Amino acid sequence: MKPQQRLSSLDALRGLVLFLLVFLQPTLWSLLTRLGTPAATALLYHFDHEVWEGFRFWDLVMPLFLFMSGTSMPFSFSRFLRGEAPMREAYRKVGRRFVILFLLGMVVQGNLLGLDFSAIYIYTNTLQAIAVGYAIAAFLMLHFSWRGWLAGTAVLLLGYAIPMTLCGDFTLEGNLASRIDACVLGRFQGDPTYAWLLPSLTFGVTVMLGAMAGELIRSNRQRPARTCLMLALVGVGLAGAGWAWGFQMPIVKRIWTCSMTLLSGGYCFLLLAAFYGWMDVLGHRRGLEWLKIYGMNSIVAYMLGEVVNFRSIVSSVSYGLEPLLGAQYETWLTFGNGLILFGILRWMYRQGLFVKI
């Protein structure tokens, strides 16, 4: 999005998720695991992913990333949708972003930097899920109207639900999605408790939900309060639909079931409504602007947070604290790692350096 088109609420919400991912969660995990109290254990439960069926707070992070990538699409695609730029330019943009995100995903969790072909995994990361969902959503957005978006989203849900229901169950051992990954990816499959190929359809649904939320905002900029209410109502409806579908198809993030897609999509709508209403409608931005430091350089924040370890720098200038902090010295290193990352992002923000794909 161009600077004048940017939504403060979207940048702040994206920044909040990245702050949780690269700073708060690692620090809390290091601190609370060493405390070992019942309260610490209860809090950590929601800062980890559900083992299989169910939904925890931390299971919302990945859907939010996909959803927010879709929310920005109606703004960044506006000139293509208005016919002001050729379609081939749109597809160059989509193809470039797809390839870069897919490769970066392999860097993060596919062992690409290990330079060991026998240890490389192909499709196993959030960035790759965004890439695939983005490509699917881009096709629907560029070639169909609102009705086509809705119909295409429904087709994607059914394309996942029907074979998953007819050709297995929803257990780790018996679900079709995991069997397809094992068969197609073979040795290049990552964590076998996650599925990626068939869930690409529901990744597309999550991104499309974000795109529809973004279009609601973009096309109703003159009536922001009404838009905020619509976002909230859609969120409640989707969350309710996901919960109800969960009686037939369990809510399982690891294979991105339809019920999980709708439930998490509903939560994403509600969070966007809250941030949009507070920041863009009411204009209350004090205390939240710092989140843009993460949100406006999201790909840098994610890649540095997931790939680069600054703990050695922290250790080299503060090793004298180890006897004083004892077991919590590791927490200090994790906290310092997050501080250095924040310092880099803050410097880039103040210099106006924003990396986009």
C-alpha positions as CSV (number, residue, x, y, z in Angstrom):
1,M,0.0,0.0,0.0
2,K,1.1,3.6,-0.6
3,P,1.8,5.6,2.5
4,Q,-1.5,7.5,2.3
5,Q,-3.4,4.3,1.9
6,R,-1.9,2.5,4.8
7,L,-4.2,1.4,7.6
8,S,-2.6,2.3,11.0
9,S,-4.7,-0.5,12.5
10,L,-3.4,-3.1,10.2
11,D,0.2,-2.1,10.7
12,A,-0.3,-2.1,14.5
13,L,-2.1,-5.5,14.5
14,R,0.7,-7.0,12.3
15,G,3.2,-5.4,14.7
16,L,1.5,-6.9,17.7
17,V,1.6,-10.4,16.3
18,L,5.3,-10.0,15.4
19,F,6.1,-8.6,18.8
20,L,4.5,-11.6,20.4
21,L,6.3,-14.0,18.0
22,V,9.9,-12.7,18.1
23,F,10.1,-11.0,21.5
24,L,7.4,-11.7,24.1
25,Q,6.7,-15.4,23.6
26,P,10.4,-16.5,23.5
27,T,11.2,-14.4,26.6
28,L,8.1,-15.6,28.5
29,W,8.8,-19.2,27.6
30,S,12.4,-19.0,28.8
31,L,11.3,-17.2,32.1
32,L,8.3,-19.2,33.0
33,T,9.6,-22.7,32.2
34,R,12.3,-22.1,34.8
35,L,9.8,-20.9,37.4
36,G,7.7,-24.0,37.0
37,T,4.8,-22.7,39.1
38,P,1.2,-23.8,38.3
39,A,0.4,-20.2,37.1
40,A,3.4,-20.2,34.8
41,T,2.4,-23.6,33.4
42,A,-1.2,-22.4,32.8
43,L,0.1,-19.3,31.0
44,L,2.6,-21.2,28.9
45,Y,-0.2,-23.6,27.8
46,H,-1.7,-20.7,25.7
47,F,1.7,-19.7,24.3
48,D,2.1,-23.1,22.7
49,H,0.2,-24.8,19.9
50,E,-2.5,-27.4,20.5
51,V,-1.2,-30.9,20.2
52,W,-4.1,-31.9,17.9
53,E,-7.8,-31.2,18.3
54,G,-8.7,-27.8,20.0
55,F,-7.6,-24.2,19.8
56,R,-5.3,-22.2,21.9
57,F,-4.3,-18.5,21.8
58,W,-1.0,-19.3,20.1
59,D,-2.9,-21.1,17.3
60,L,-4.2,-17.7,16.2
61,V,-0.7,-16.4,15.2
62,M,-0.4,-18.1,11.8
63,P,-4.0,-17.5,10.7
64,L,-3.5,-13.8,11.5
65,F,-0.4,-13.7,9.3
66,L,-2.4,-15.2,6.4
67,F,-5.5,-13.1,7.1
68,M,-3.5,-9.8,7.2
69,S,-1.7,-10.6,4.0
70,G,-5.1,-10.8,2.4
71,T,-6.4,-7.6,4.1
72,S,-3.8,-5.5,2.3
73,M,-4.5,-7.0,-1.2
74,P,-7.5,-4.9,-2.2
75,F,-5.3,-1.8,-1.6
76,S,-2.2,-3.1,-3.4
77,F,-4.3,-4.6,-6.2
78,S,-6.6,-1.5,-6.6
79,R,-5.0,-0.3,-9.9
80,F,-5.3,-3.8,-11.4
81,L,-9.0,-4.1,-10.3
82,R,-9.7,-0.7,-11.9
83,G,-8.0,-1.7,-15.1
84,E,-5.3,1.0,-14.8
85,A,-2.5,-1.5,-15.1
86,P,-2.1,-4.6,-17.4
87,M,-2.9,-8.0,-16.0
88,R,0.5,-9.4,-16.9
89,E,2.0,-6.9,-14.4
90,A,-0.3,-8.2,-11.7
91,Y,0.9,-11.7,-12.4
92,R,4.5,-10.7,-12.4
93,K,3.9,-9.2,-8.9
94,V,2.1,-12.3,-7.7
95,G,4.7,-14.7,-9.1
96,R,7.7,-12.7,-7.7
97,R,6.1,-12.6,-4.2
98,F,5.2,-16.3,-4.4
99,V,8.8,-17.4,-5.2
100,I,10.4,-15.1,-2.7
101,L,8.1,-16.1,0.2
102,F,8.5,-19.8,-0.7
103,L,12.3,-19.6,-0.7
104,L,12.3,-17.6,2.6
105,G,10.1,-20.2,4.1
106,M,12.7,-22.8,3.2
107,V,15.4,-20.7,4.8
108,V,13.4,-20.5,8.0
109,Q,12.3,-24.1,8.4
110,G,13.3,-26.0,5.3
111,N,17.1,-26.1,6.2
112,L,17.9,-24.4,2.9
113,L,20.9,-22.6,4.5
114,G,22.3,-25.9,5.7
115,L,23.4,-26.7,2.1
116,D,22.6,-30.3,2.8
117,F,20.3,-31.7,0.2
118,S,19.4,-34.7,2.3
119,A,18.1,-32.4,5.1
120,I,16.0,-30.0,3.0
121,Y,12.2,-29.8,3.5
122,I,10.2,-28.2,0.7
123,Y,6.8,-27.1,2.1
124,T,6.8,-26.5,5.9
125,N,6.5,-22.9,6.9
126,T,4.1,-20.0,7.5
127,L,5.6,-17.9,4.7
128,Q,5.0,-20.7,2.2
129,A,1.4,-21.0,3.4
130,I,1.1,-17.2,2.8
131,A,2.6,-17.6,-0.6
132,V,0.2,-20.3,-1.7
133,G,-2.8,-18.6,-0.1
134,Y,-1.8,-15.3,-1.7
135,A,-1.6,-16.8,-5.2
136,I,-5.0,-18.5,-4.8
137,A,-6.6,-15.3,-3.5
138,A,-4.9,-13.2,-6.2
139,F,-6.5,-15.4,-8.9
140,L,-9.9,-15.0,-7.5
141,M,-9.6,-11.2,-6.9
142,L,-8.2,-10.5,-10.4
143,H,-10.8,-12.5,-12.3
144,F,-14.0,-12.4,-10.4
145,S,-16.4,-9.9,-8.7
146,W,-17.5,-10.0,-5.1
147,R,-19.9,-12.9,-5.8
148,G,-17.1,-14.8,-7.5
149,W,-14.9,-14.2,-4.4
150,L,-17.6,-15.8,-2.2
151,A,-18.3,-18.6,-4.6
152,G,-14.6,-19.4,-5.0
153,T,-14.1,-19.3,-1.2
154,A,-17.0,-21.8,-0.8
155,V,-15.5,-24.1,-3.5
156,L,-12.1,-24.1,-1.7
157,L,-13.8,-25.1,1.5
158,L,-15.8,-27.9,-0.2
159,G,-12.7,-29.0,-2.1
160,Y,-11.0,-29.6,1.3
161,A,-14.1,-30.9,3.2
162,I,-15.4,-33.5,0.8
163,P,-12.3,-35.6,0.3
164,M,-11.2,-35.2,3.9
165,T,-14.6,-36.5,5.1
166,L,-15.0,-39.3,2.6
167,C,-11.4,-40.6,2.5
168,G,-10.4,-41.0,6.1
169,D,-11.0,-39.4,9.5
170,F,-9.5,-36.4,11.4
171,T,-7.0,-38.3,13.5
172,L,-3.3,-37.8,13.1
173,E,-3.0,-41.4,11.7
174,G,-6.1,-41.5,9.6
175,N,-6.5,-38.0,8.0
176,L,-6.2,-37.7,4.2
177,A,-4.1,-34.5,4.2
178,S,-1.2,-36.1,6.1
179,R,-1.3,-39.2,3.9
180,I,-1.1,-37.0,0.8
181,D,1.9,-35.1,2.2
182,A,3.6,-38.3,3.0
183,C,3.0,-39.7,-0.5
184,V,3.8,-36.6,-2.5
185,L,6.6,-35.0,-0.5
186,G,8.1,-38.2,0.8
187,R,11.6,-37.5,2.2
188,F,11.1,-33.8,1.7
189,Q,8.2,-33.7,4.2
190,G,8.9,-31.8,7.3
191,D,7.1,-32.4,10.6
192,P,4.6,-35.3,9.9
193,T,2.1,-33.9,12.4
194,Y,1.5,-31.0,10.0
195,A,-0.1,-31.2,6.6
196,W,0.4,-28.6,3.8
197,L,-0.6,-29.7,0.3
198,L,-4.4,-30.3,0.7
199,P,-4.6,-27.5,3.4
200,S,-3.4,-25.1,0.7
201,L,-7.1,-24.8,-0.2
202,T,-8.0,-23.6,3.3
203,F,-4.9,-21.4,3.4
204,G,-6.5,-19.7,0.3
205,V,-9.7,-19.4,2.3
206,T,-8.0,-17.6,5.2
207,V,-6.3,-15.2,2.8
208,M,-9.5,-14.6,1.0
209,L,-11.3,-13.8,4.3
210,G,-8.6,-11.2,4.9
211,A,-9.1,-9.8,1.4
212,M,-12.8,-9.5,1.9
213,A,-12.2,-7.7,5.2
214,G,-9.8,-5.3,3.4
215,E,-12.3,-4.7,0.6
216,L,-15.0,-3.9,3.2
217,I,-12.7,-1.2,4.6
218,R,-11.4,0.1,1.2
219,S,-14.9,0.5,-0.3
220,N,-16.4,2.0,2.8
221,R,-13.8,4.6,3.8
222,Q,-16.5,7.3,4.1
223,R,-18.5,5.2,6.7
224,P,-15.8,3.8,9.0
225,A,-18.1,3.2,12.0
226,R,-20.5,1.1,9.9
227,T,-17.6,-0.8,8.5
228,C,-16.2,-1.5,11.9
229,L,-19.6,-2.9,13.0
230,M,-19.8,-5.0,9.8
231,L,-16.3,-6.5,10.5
232,A,-17.4,-7.4,14.0
233,L,-20.7,-9.0,12.9
234,V,-18.9,-11.1,10.3
235,G,-16.3,-12.1,12.9
236,V,-19.0,-13.3,15.3
237,G,-20.8,-15.2,12.4
238,L,-17.6,-16.9,11.2
239,A,-16.5,-17.9,14.7
240,G,-20.0,-19.3,15.4
241,A,-19.9,-21.2,12.1
242,G,-16.5,-22.6,12.8
243,W,-17.5,-23.7,16.2
244,A,-20.7,-25.4,14.9
245,W,-18.8,-27.1,12.0
246,G,-16.4,-28.4,14.7
247,F,-19.0,-31.0,15.7
248,Q,-18.6,-32.7,12.3
249,M,-15.0,-31.7,11.4
250,P,-12.8,-31.2,14.5
251,I,-10.9,-27.9,14.9
252,V,-7.3,-29.0,14.1
253,K,-4.8,-26.3,13.2
254,R,-2.1,-28.7,12.1
255,I,-4.2,-29.9,9.2
256,W,-6.0,-26.5,8.8
257,T,-9.5,-28.0,8.9
258,C,-12.5,-26.0,7.6
259,S,-13.9,-25.5,11.1
260,M,-10.5,-24.1,12.3
261,T,-10.4,-21.9,9.2
262,L,-13.7,-20.3,9.9
263,L,-13.2,-20.1,13.7
264,S,-9.8,-18.4,13.4
265,G,-11.1,-16.3,10.5
266,G,-13.8,-15.0,12.9
267,Y,-11.3,-14.2,15.5
268,C,-9.2,-12.3,12.9
269,F,-12.2,-10.3,11.8
270,L,-12.9,-9.4,15.5
271,L,-9.3,-8.3,16.2
272,L,-9.2,-6.3,13.0
273,A,-12.5,-4.6,13.9
274,A,-11.2,-3.8,17.4
275,F,-7.9,-2.2,16.0
276,Y,-9.7,-0.5,13.2
277,G,-12.4,0.9,15.4
278,W,-9.9,2.1,18.1
279,M,-7.2,3.5,15.8
280,D,-8.7,4.5,12.5
281,V,-12.3,5.3,13.5
282,L,-11.8,6.8,17.0
283,G,-8.2,8.0,16.3
284,H,-6.8,6.6,19.5
285,R,-3.2,5.8,18.5
286,R,-1.2,6.8,21.6
287,G,0.6,3.9,23.1
288,L,0.2,1.8,19.9
289,E,2.3,3.6,17.4
290,W,5.4,1.6,18.5
291,L,3.9,-1.5,17.1
292,K,4.4,-0.1,13.6
293,I,8.1,-0.6,14.1
294,Y,7.5,-4.3,13.8
295,G,4.4,-4.1,11.5
296,M,5.9,-1.9,8.8
297,N,9.0,-4.1,8.4
298,S,7.2,-7.4,9.0
299,I,9.3,-9.6,6.7
300,V,12.6,-8.3,8.2
301,A,11.2,-8.8,11.7
302,Y,10.1,-12.3,11.0
303,M,13.3,-13.4,9.2
304,L,15.7,-11.9,11.7
305,G,13.6,-13.2,14.6
306,E,13.5,-16.7,13.2
307,V,16.9,-17.1,11.5
308,V,19.5,-14.8,13.2
309,N,20.7,-15.4,16.7
310,F,21.9,-12.2,18.5
311,R,22.4,-14.0,21.8
312,S,26.1,-14.3,21.3
313,I,26.3,-10.5,21.2
314,V,24.4,-10.2,24.4
315,S,26.6,-12.8,26.1
316,S,29.8,-11.2,24.9
317,V,29.0,-7.9,26.7
318,S,27.1,-9.2,29.7
319,Y,28.7,-12.5,30.7
320,G,29.4,-11.1,34.1
321,L,25.7,-11.3,34.9
322,E,25.7,-15.1,34.7
323,P,26.7,-15.8,38.3
324,L,24.1,-13.3,39.5
325,L,21.2,-14.5,37.4
326,G,21.9,-18.2,37.6
327,A,19.4,-20.2,35.6
328,Q,17.6,-17.0,34.5
329,Y,20.8,-16.0,32.6
330,E,19.3,-17.8,29.6
331,T,16.2,-15.6,29.9
332,W,18.4,-12.5,29.9
333,L,20.0,-13.7,26.7
334,T,16.6,-14.2,25.1
335,F,15.4,-10.8,26.2
336,G,18.6,-9.2,25.0
337,N,18.2,-10.9,21.6
338,G,14.8,-9.4,21.3
339,L,16.1,-5.9,22.3
340,I,18.7,-6.0,19.6
341,L,16.2,-7.0,17.0
342,F,13.9,-4.2,18.2
343,G,16.8,-1.7,18.0
344,I,17.5,-2.7,14.3
345,L,13.8,-2.4,13.4
346,R,13.5,0.9,15.2
347,W,16.5,2.3,13.4
348,M,15.1,1.2,10.0
349,Y,11.7,2.7,10.9
350,R,13.3,6.1,11.8
351,Q,15.4,6.0,8.6
352,G,12.3,5.3,6.5
353,L,13.7,1.9,5.4
354,F,10.9,-0.6,4.7
355,V,11.5,-3.9,3.0
356,K,8.6,-5.1,0.8
357,I,8.1,-8.1,-1.3
